[in-house]
């Protein structure tokens, strides 16, 4: 590298670090504003109005009650339609034994524990330093996606548990178990189905089949418990639900609607992003370690393609962001964890809803999701600090896993990272 190139690289690194520092300071300022007026944060969480405030949980709870009474889980007094497949109602059925407010309190605590447990499991598995783990945990606790999830009573931490469990199983050399766990996650949230294609494009046919089987069996269990008619009812609702142009929808179809374009345009763009991501993973499968950021890159592409991807879905990508730290991209990881501290509400201030400028501002979290996707795709071909580039042995090929080269790679990958 020439001295000129070295100087340019140094200037770029300095600019990134300065920008990262400014962003972190701004995020800290946002947290300080919340702490100085805690009622704005605590009051919604402590609200007794489940029907209006904890509206998503109210939907899930009413469906669970209907299930235990043998009624239609998609015809309830809830304010919103239940867009989740029957399996979600089956899992939440025990909450039907409680009154709705008590059930919400218990469920929100469980969500918080699942979220923190998932983040800590990822940090421990990546062997991040305690200080890094603590800072990452604080960033998660201060994030808008976690706050929104707890306030509304959404199920995203449950999905995160399944994704993290599968990812850890994959990193421990159990790709079939990992795919089964991913399949169960897909059964809970079918819009995440593209993650099952990662094994296919990497020609790991047994894990691919296991993932499909896991999704099918889990879905079938939900349908059998809730009744066969529940499958058709869910399909009818899911396919008829319009694409939301609300600021909270970070998907490309939602972006198109905000700019007064047909949602189909965003769907086509999202499909191109998803297909391109899978093509990239197939093209570079000899360099890509599926236990790195590949899963999270495909997941980000799936969210961009999905008709609805609320900004709270970003929490599903945080394990991939933490993995970037071990790939020498700490500044990028800091930015990715700092940005979600800003609430969706700040994009609604000061601008009229009808202006193009407002549409751009309202698409802030779509831009964030695109940024997540870009850095996670870039991370797929990076190697962990102190490790050689991934080989086919790192992908779980049973013919190469016990070779000396594979063992050497495994030993180096097990070294602590910062």
Secondary structure per residue as TSV (DSSP state, phi and psi in degrees):
chain	resnum	aa	ss	phi	psi
A	1	X	-	360.0	132.1
A	2	X	-	-72.7	158.9
A	3	X	H	-56.7	-34.8
A	4	X	H	-64.4	-43.3
A	5	X	H	-65.2	-39.0
A	6	X	H	-62.1	-42.3
A	7	X	H	-64.8	-42.7
A	8	X	H	-63.8	-41.5
A	9	X	H	-63.6	-39.3
A	10	X	H	-64.7	-42.3
A	11	X	H	-63.7	-40.9
A	12	X	H	-64.8	-43.0
A	13	X	H	-61.8	-42.1
A	14	X	H	-62.7	-42.4
A	15	X	H	-63.3	-41.3
A	16	X	H	-63.7	-42.4
A	17	X	H	-67.4	-38.9
A	18	X	H	-64.8	-45.3
A	19	X	H	-61.8	-40.5
A	20	X	H	-62.6	-43.4
A	21	X	H	-62.3	-42.9
A	22	X	H	-63.9	-41.0
A	23	X	H	-64.3	-42.7
A	24	X	H	-63.4	-42.0
A	25	X	H	-62.7	-40.5
A	26	X	H	-64.2	-42.0
A	27	X	H	-63.3	-40.3
A	28	X	H	-62.5	-40.3
A	29	X	H	-60.2	-39.5
A	30	X	H	-63.0	-41.4
A	31	X	H	-65.6	-40.8
A	32	X	H	-61.4	-40.3
A	33	X	H	-60.2	-39.8
A	34	X	H	-68.2	-42.9
A	35	X	H	-64.9	-35.0
A	36	X	H	-69.5	-20.1
A	37	X	T	-134.2	69.0
A	38	X	T	-62.9	-21.9
A	39	X	H	-62.4	-30.4
A	40	X	H	-65.6	-27.7
A	41	X	H	-93.5	-44.6
A	42	X	H	-77.2	-37.8
A	43	X	H	-56.0	-48.2
A	44	X	H	-62.4	-38.2
A	45	X	H	-65.7	-33.7
A	46	X	H	-93.6	3.2
A	47	X	-	-60.9	141.3
A	48	X	S	-88.9	-4.1
A	49	X	-	-87.7	84.0
A	50	X	T	-67.8	-36.9
A	51	X	T	-61.5	-39.0
A	52	X	T	-99.7	-36.0
A	53	X	T	-94.1	-52.2
A	54	X	S	-95.9	55.8
A	55	X	H	-68.2	-35.2
A	56	X	H	-67.6	-43.4
A	57	X	H	-64.1	-37.8
A	58	X	H	-57.3	-39.3
A	59	X	H	-63.3	-47.8
A	60	X	H	-64.6	-41.9
A	61	X	H	-65.4	-42.6
A	62	X	H	-63.3	-37.4
A	63	X	H	-67.0	-38.6
A	64	X	H	-64.8	-40.6
A	65	X	H	-63.4	-44.0
A	66	X	H	-60.6	-38.3
A	67	X	H	-62.5	-45.7
A	68	X	H	-68.5	-21.7
A	69	X	T	-95.5	-0.4
A	70	X	T	76.8	19.9
A	71	X	S	-97.9	176.1
A	72	X	-	-70.3	119.9
A	73	X	T	-73.7	-10.2
A	74	X	T	-106.6	5.6
A	75	X	S	-122.1	88.5
A	76	X	S	-133.6	169.6
A	77	X	S	-75.7	1.8
A	78	X	-	-62.0	155.1
A	79	X	S	-70.2	-37.4
A	80	X	S	-108.9	155.8
A	81	X	-	-71.1	144.8
A	82	X	-	-85.6	110.4
A	83	X	-	-92.3	1.1
A	84	X	S	-90.3	149.3
A	85	X	-	-67.4	166.7
A	86	X	H	-56.3	-29.8
A	87	X	H	-58.0	-34.5
A	88	X	H	-63.4	-43.3
A	89	X	H	-63.9	-35.6
A	90	X	H	-64.4	-44.3
A	91	X	H	-66.4	-33.2
A	92	X	T	-91.2	2.1
A	93	X	G	-55.4	-36.9
A	94	X	G	-57.9	-27.5
A	95	X	G	-70.2	-16.8
A	96	X	G	-65.9	-18.1
A	97	X	G	-75.2	-12.9
A	98	X	S	-104.9	158.5
A	99	X	-	-68.9	160.3
A	100	X	H	-62.4	-38.2
A	101	X	H	-70.4	-45.1
A	102	X	H	-62.5	-40.6
A	103	X	H	-62.5	-40.2
A	104	X	H	-63.6	-45.5
A	105	X	H	-59.2	-45.9
A	106	X	H	-64.5	-42.4
A	107	X	H	-67.6	-40.1
A	108	X	H	-65.0	-37.5
A	109	X	H	-65.6	-40.0
A	110	X	H	-64.0	-40.2
A	111	X	H	-61.0	-44.2
A	112	X	H	-62.5	-43.7
A	113	X	H	-63.9	-40.7
A	114	X	H	-64.7	-39.9
A	115	X	H	-64.4	-51.2
A	116	X	H	-65.9	-39.5
A	117	X	H	-61.9	-39.8
A	118	X	H	-65.9	-44.6
A	119	X	H	-64.1	-44.5
A	120	X	H	-64.7	-38.1
A	121	X	H	-63.1	-41.6
A	122	X	H	-65.1	-46.1
A	123	X	H	-61.9	-42.4
A	124	X	H	-66.0	-40.6
A	125	X	H	-68.9	-32.5
A	126	X	H	-81.8	-6.9
A	127	X	T	59.7	43.1
A	128	X	-	-73.2	152.2
A	129	X	-	-65.6	152.5
A	130	X	H	-55.0	-39.2
A	131	X	H	-64.5	-40.5
A	132	X	H	-66.0	-42.4
A	133	X	H	-60.5	-43.2
A	134	X	H	-64.2	-43.6
A	135	X	H	-65.9	-40.2
A	136	X	H	-63.3	-40.6
A	137	X	H	-64.6	-41.4
A	138	X	H	-63.6	-40.0
A	139	X	H	-62.4	-40.0
A	140	X	H	-65.1	-43.9
A	141	X	H	-63.8	-30.6
A	142	X	T	-88.9	-2.1
A	143	X	-	-77.2	149.8
A	144	X	H	-66.5	-40.9
A	145	X	H	-58.6	-40.5
A	146	X	H	-68.3	-43.5
A	147	X	H	-61.1	-46.2
A	148	X	H	-62.6	-38.4
A	149	X	H	-64.3	-44.0
A	150	X	H	-68.3	-40.8
A	151	X	H	-66.5	-42.5
A	152	X	H	-84.0	-21.5
A	153	X	T	77.9	46.3
A	154	X	-	-88.9	170.8
A	155	X	S	-103.4	11.6
A	156	X	H	-60.7	-38.8
A	157	X	H	-59.6	-31.7
A	158	X	H	-63.2	-41.6
A	159	X	H	-65.0	-39.6
A	160	X	H	-62.5	-39.3
A	161	X	H	-58.3	-45.9
A	162	X	H	-64.7	-41.0
A	163	X	H	-65.6	-44.5
A	164	X	H	-66.2	-41.2
A	165	X	H	-61.4	-42.7
A	166	X	H	-66.0	-41.5
A	167	X	H	-63.7	-42.5
A	168	X	H	-66.5	-40.5
A	169	X	H	-60.2	-38.9
A	170	X	H	-65.9	-41.7
A	171	X	H	-67.8	-21.4
A	172	X	T	-94.1	12.6
A	173	X	T	81.0	27.8
A	174	X	-	-124.4	69.6
A	175	X	H	-65.0	-30.9
A	176	X	H	-67.8	-47.2
A	177	X	H	-60.1	-41.5
A	178	X	H	-58.5	-45.3
A	179	X	H	-66.0	-36.7
A	180	X	H	-62.2	-43.4
A	181	X	H	-64.1	-41.1
A	182	X	H	-62.5	-37.2
A	183	X	H	-62.8	-38.9
A	184	X	H	-65.2	-39.9
A	185	X	H	-60.5	-42.7
A	186	X	H	-64.0	-36.6
A	187	X	H	-63.2	-30.9
A	188	X	H	-79.9	-32.9
A	189	X	-	-141.5	86.9
A	190	X	G	-59.0	-21.2
A	191	X	G	-65.7	-13.5
A	192	X	G	-91.7	7.5
A	193	X	G	-54.1	-32.3
A	194	X	G	-56.8	-20.3
A	195	X	G	-64.7	-23.7
A	196	X	G	-71.1	-19.5
A	197	X	H	-77.9	-14.7
A	198	X	H	-60.4	-42.6
A	199	X	H	-63.2	-35.6
A	200	X	H	-67.4	-46.0
A	201	X	H	-69.7	-19.3
A	202	X	T	-95.2	8.3
A	203	X	T	59.8	35.9
A	204	X	-	-101.6	83.5
A	205	X	H	-72.3	-36.4
A	206	X	H	-65.4	-48.6
A	207	X	H	-60.3	-36.7
A	208	X	H	-61.0	-47.4
A	209	X	H	-64.5	-37.3
A	210	X	H	-64.1	-39.5
A	211	X	H	-64.2	-44.5
A	212	X	H	-62.4	-43.5
A	213	X	H	-64.4	-41.9
A	214	X	H	-60.7	-43.7
A	215	X	H	-65.0	-42.1
A	216	X	H	-66.6	-45.7
A	217	X	H	-66.0	-45.3
A	218	X	H	-62.6	-41.7
A	219	X	H	-63.6	-40.9
A	220	X	H	-64.2	-38.8
A	221	X	H	-60.1	-45.5
A	222	X	H	-60.5	-42.4
A	223	X	H	-67.9	-41.1
A	224	X	H	-65.1	-39.1
A	225	X	H	-71.9	-43.0
A	226	X	H	-82.8	-14.6
A	227	X	-	105.8	139.4
A	228	X	H	-55.3	-32.4
A	229	X	H	-65.2	-21.7
A	230	X	H	-65.3	-31.6
A	231	X	H	-63.9	-46.0
A	232	X	H	-69.0	-36.9
A	233	X	H	-63.5	-43.0
A	234	X	H	-65.1	-44.1
A	235	X	H	-59.9	-41.3
A	236	X	H	-62.3	-45.0
A	237	X	H	-68.8	-44.9
A	238	X	H	-62.9	-39.0
A	239	X	H	-80.7	-20.9
A	240	X	H	-96.2	-12.2
A	241	X	-	-66.9	124.7
A	242	X	-	-71.4	155.9
A	243	X	-	-73.5	128.4
A	244	X	-	-84.8	134.8
A	245	X	-	-96.2	10.8
A	246	X	S	-61.7	150.4
A	247	X	T	-55.5	-27.7
A	248	X	T	-75.3	-15.5
A	249	X	B	-85.6	109.4
A	250	X	-	-90.8	1.6
A	251	X	S	-76.5	163.3
A	252	X	H	-69.3	-37.6
A	253	X	H	-59.5	-38.7
A	254	X	H	-64.8	-38.0
A	255	X	H	-60.3	-44.5
A	256	X	H	-60.5	-42.8
A	257	X	H	-63.9	-38.9
A	258	X	H	-62.6	-30.5
A	259	X	T	-95.3	20.8
A	260	X	T	60.5	34.1
A	261	X	S	-111.2	159.6
A	262	X	-	-60.7	140.3
A	263	X	H	-61.8	-23.2
A	264	X	H	-61.1	-31.5
A	265	X	H	-63.5	-45.0
A	266	X	H	-64.7	-35.3
A	267	X	H	-63.8	-42.4
A	268	X	H	-63.9	-43.0
A	269	X	H	-63.1	-42.3
A	270	X	H	-63.8	-39.2
A	271	X	H	-64.0	-38.4
A	272	X	H	-64.2	-41.5
A	273	X	H	-63.2	-45.0
A	274	X	H	-65.0	-46.9
A	275	X	H	-62.8	-40.3
A	276	X	H	-64.4	-38.1
A	277	X	H	-65.6	-45.0
A	278	X	H	-65.8	-38.2
A	279	X	H	-62.6	-42.2
A	280	X	H	-60.4	-44.3
A	281	X	H	-66.1	-34.1
A	282	X	H	-73.3	-42.4
A	283	X	H	-62.9	-36.7
A	284	X	T	-112.3	29.6
A	285	X	T	-62.3	-24.6
A	286	X	T	-75.9	-17.5
A	287	X	T	-104.0	-15.9
A	288	X	-	-91.6	129.6
A	289	X	-	-95.0	113.6
A	290	X	T	-64.3	-12.5
A	291	X	T	-90.1	4.4
A	292	X	T	-93.2	-122.5
A	293	X	T	-100.2	3.8
A	294	X	H	-59.5	-46.7
A	295	X	H	-57.0	-45.0
A	296	X	H	-72.5	-30.3
A	297	X	H	-65.9	-44.7
A	298	X	H	-65.6	-38.0
A	299	X	H	-63.0	-42.4
A	300	X	H	-62.4	-40.9
A	301	X	H	-63.8	-39.1
A	302	X	H	-63.1	-38.0
A	303	X	H	-68.1	-38.6
A	304	X	H	-64.3	-33.3
A	305	X	H	-79.8	-28.4
A	306	X	S	-63.7	145.9
A	307	X	S	-59.2	-36.8
A	308	X	-	-131.0	124.3
A	309	X	-	-141.1	83.2
A	310	X	B	-57.2	152.6
A	311	X	G	-62.0	-19.0
A	312	X	G	-64.8	-20.7
A	313	X	G	-63.3	-17.9
A	314	X	G	-56.1	-29.2
A	315	X	G	-61.6	-24.3
A	316	X	G	-68.6	-18.9
A	317	X	G	-97.4	-6.5
A	318	X	H	-63.3	-32.9
A	319	X	H	-58.6	-38.9
A	320	X	H	-65.0	-37.1
A	321	X	H	-63.8	-43.5
A	322	X	H	-64.2	-33.9
A	323	X	H	-64.9	-26.5
A	324	X	H	-62.1	-28.0
A	325	X	H	-61.8	-40.9
A	326	X	H	-73.4	-11.9
A	327	X	T	-99.0	12.1
A	328	X	T	79.6	22.3
A	329	X	-	-119.2	51.2
A	330	X	H	-63.4	-40.9
A	331	X	H	-62.3	-41.0
A	332	X	H	-63.8	-41.2
A	333	X	H	-63.4	-40.3
A	334	X	H	-61.8	-44.8
A	335	X	H	-61.3	-45.2
A	336	X	H	-64.7	-29.1
A	337	X	H	-87.5	-23.8
A	338	X	H	-81.2	-37.8
A	339	X	H	-59.0	-43.9
A	340	X	T	-66.8	-2.5
A	341	X	T	-65.9	-29.4
A	342	X	S	-75.8	127.8
A	343	X	-	-73.7	158.5
A	344	X	G	-60.1	-31.7
A	345	X	G	-60.5	-27.7
A	346	X	G	-67.9	-20.3
A	347	X	G	-79.5	-7.0
A	348	X	G	-97.9	-2.5
A	349	X	S	-88.0	140.7
A	350	X	S	76.0	-9.3
A	351	X	S	-120.8	142.9
A	352	X	-	-69.4	146.1
A	353	X	T	-68.7	-20.9
A	354	X	T	-88.0	-11.8
A	355	X	S	-82.6	154.4
A	356	X	H	-64.2	-36.6
A	357	X	H	-59.6	-40.3
A	358	X	H	-64.5	-40.3
A	359	X	H	-62.1	-38.3
A	360	X	H	-65.2	-46.9
A	361	X	H	-64.7	-37.5
A	362	X	H	-69.6	-12.1
A	363	X	T	-98.4	18.3
A	364	X	H	-54.2	-48.5
A	365	X	H	-75.0	-20.4
A	366	X	H	-66.4	-42.7
A	367	X	H	-62.6	-37.8
A	368	X	H	-63.2	-44.2
A	369	X	H	-64.5	-39.6
A	370	X	H	-62.0	-42.0
A	371	X	H	-62.6	-43.3
A	372	X	H	-56.8	-47.9
A	373	X	H	-58.2	-45.6
A	374	X	H	-62.7	-47.0
A	375	X	H	-71.3	-31.8
A	376	X	H	-72.0	-37.3
A	377	X	H	-64.1	-44.0
A	378	X	H	-61.1	-35.6
A	379	X	H	-71.1	-14.8
A	380	X	T	-63.9	-29.5
A	381	X	T	-103.2	8.3
A	382	X	-	-89.6	154.0
A	383	X	-	-107.6	149.5
A	384	X	-	-61.2	149.7
A	385	X	T	-57.5	127.6
A	386	X	T	83.8	6.1
A	387	X	-	-119.7	151.2
A	388	X	-	-73.2	168.1
A	389	X	-	-60.9	145.1
A	390	X	-	-59.1	143.4
A	391	X	-	-119.3	-180.0
A	392	X	G	-63.0	-23.2
A	393	X	G	-65.0	-32.5
A	394	X	G	-73.5	-14.2
A	395	X	G	-89.6	1.9
A	396	X	T	93.4	16.3
A	397	X	-	-64.4	116.1
A	398	X	T	-63.2	-20.6
A	399	X	T	-79.3	-18.6
A	400	X	T	-116.6	-11.4
A	401	X	T	-59.2	-35.0
A	402	X	T	-95.2	8.3
A	403	X	S	-73.7	159.5
A	404	X	H	-57.8	-37.6
A	405	X	H	-64.5	-41.1
A	406	X	H	-65.8	-41.7
A	407	X	H	-65.8	-37.3
A	408	X	H	-65.1	-43.2
A	409	X	H	-60.7	-43.6
A	410	X	H	-63.5	-41.1
A	411	X	H	-65.1	-41.1
A	412	X	H	-68.6	-36.9
A	413	X	H	-68.1	-20.4
A	414	X	T	-83.0	-3.7
A	415	X	S	-71.0	145.1
A	416	X	-	-60.2	146.6
A	417	X	-	-123.2	165.9
A	418	X	-	-105.3	360.0
